Amino acid sequence: MQITYSPIGIIHSPFTQLSGMPIQPTSESSAEGKIEIYPKFSNGLKSLEGFSHIYLLYHLHKAAPAKLRLKPFLDDEIHGVFATRAPRRPNPIGLSLVNITRVDENFIFVENIDVLNGTPLLDLKPYIPEFEDANEIRVGWVEKSKGKVRQKKSDERFLDE
């Protein structure tokens, strides 16, 4: 089965190189950015300005080929890719939760972006806390890295070898 997606827009950010980028939107080095929705999809932005946050789903267009076991940014031990948010995935799809500052025509201005400039946007969805209500959350191996994500930046570990 073949699955094909086409971008609905492009993500603009100050990050032009993979190395040195924030690894998550909560990083101290995350920044302001702009999401450009292609004009043919701009009618889909109606009522978005009433939300404070959106999930961005995007194609990791600069990601190296998938590795099923790897060392994530927050640990020096090897983990399965599906137990991480590492970019070297069988389907290179990224996910970020960002703050909306304003919507202007086909542009969404955001804060806390952690995405490479020029990244193709596949979809976006509003963050709705009532839909995301999870109880008794466990975070696996990440528990020992609590508090480190805010200062951690990407390095070259996921560039093509």
PyMOL commands that set and color helices and strands:
alter all, ss='L'
color gray80, all
select helices_A, chain A and resi 39-45+48-50+81-83+129-131+140-145
alter helices_A, ss='H'
color red, helices_A
select strands_A, chain A and resi 9-12+31-37+53-59+69-70+79-80+93-104+107-113+119-126
alter strands_A, ss='S'
color yellow, strands_A
deselect
rebuild
show_as cartoon
